[in-house]
Amino acid sequence: MATLYPEQLIGRQVGPYALERVIGQGGFAWVFSAKRADQGTAALKVLKPRYAGDRQFESRFRNESRVASELTHRNIVRILDVGQADDITYFAMDLYPDSLRSRIDRDGPLAEPDLVRIAMDVAAALSFAHANGVIHRDIKADNILFEKDGTGVVTDFGIMRAVSGYVSDTGVNMTIGTPSYMSPEQAQGRTLDGRSDLYALGVTLYKAATGDLPFTSTDWFELARMHVEDAPTPPRSRGSTISRRFELVILKCLAKHPDDRYASADEFLAELQALSDESRTTETFGRVDPRLQAAAAADARAAAGRHLSGTWLAVIGVLVVAAVAAAVVLLAR
């Protein structure tokens, strides 16, 4: 069977969608910009042929995509449609203009206020998903997208759960998640809960703060060992300009044992909110309210005017007295 490349699908009609261009790909699917006549442009995630040809995998992919489509939250990508057309299995979602991965590649490490805002958006998404029984399992810079106003949204909920279920049912040897972002318990094949997503978010924030991942290796097993055993180098030691407090927040997410991380996405979100509030307080400490500043300036100008008027009156008074004195002297002569 000939190998199919994503570029070969450009121009093809998939259900109601016309594939326009390739905009990304992951381990299991290609992503296309697609046009739908009645709904404008969307992002279409198409399952790669080797997986679409496996009926059990394809079925799990569609089922989990439908579960993900029920997660309606402002920080979670909206899935518009889940379907199958001929030999192609797909789901359609809103198309976003930028991703955290692209932003880091383009701009380098992010400033702390931006990092905190992004972390809060992702934590809000995770809090909602975890409350609904969904663990992401693959949080990474590629899966954090941005609205035009900069709001962070998380994509690919459900895909790794489909892979996990497939592996469990079939015993097929398949990597579940992205090795560079895997929590220690995920690397060890242990039972996961929401704290595994917080570890992956810690890796993501580390990369966004430094431009580098905390652990790198071309050997998957060595990389897994590093996640399980090695302590990460603190971000500030790698040139990051983040505060010591935010550094500690990231390092807590990267704790080896889940019990040493934040207990939940809600707890993590509360910590970020406190950090954000403290930062705003520090930034505005000693700053004068613009309205008060304007009023004070007006008072100063009025006072200066009064002082100037008083000065001129005094000068005029002196001149008058001097003129009278001179007149008296002349008359006396």
Secondary structure, DSSP 8 states (H G I E B T S, - for coil): -----GGGGTT-EETTEEEEEEEEE-SSEEEEEEEETTTEEEEEEEE-HHHHTSHHHHHHHHHHHHHHHT---TTB--EEEEEEETTEEEEEE---SEEHHHHHHHH-S--HHHHHHHHHHHHHHHHHHHHTT---S---GGGEEE-TT--EEE--TTHHHHHHHHHHHH------S-GGG--HHHHTT----HHHHHHHHHHHHHHHHHSS-S---SSHHHHHHHHHH-----GGGGT----HHHHHHHHHHT-SSGGGS-SSHHHHHHHHHHHHHHHHHHHHTT---HHHHHHHHHHHHHHHHHHHHHHHHHHHHHHHHHHHHHHHHHHH-
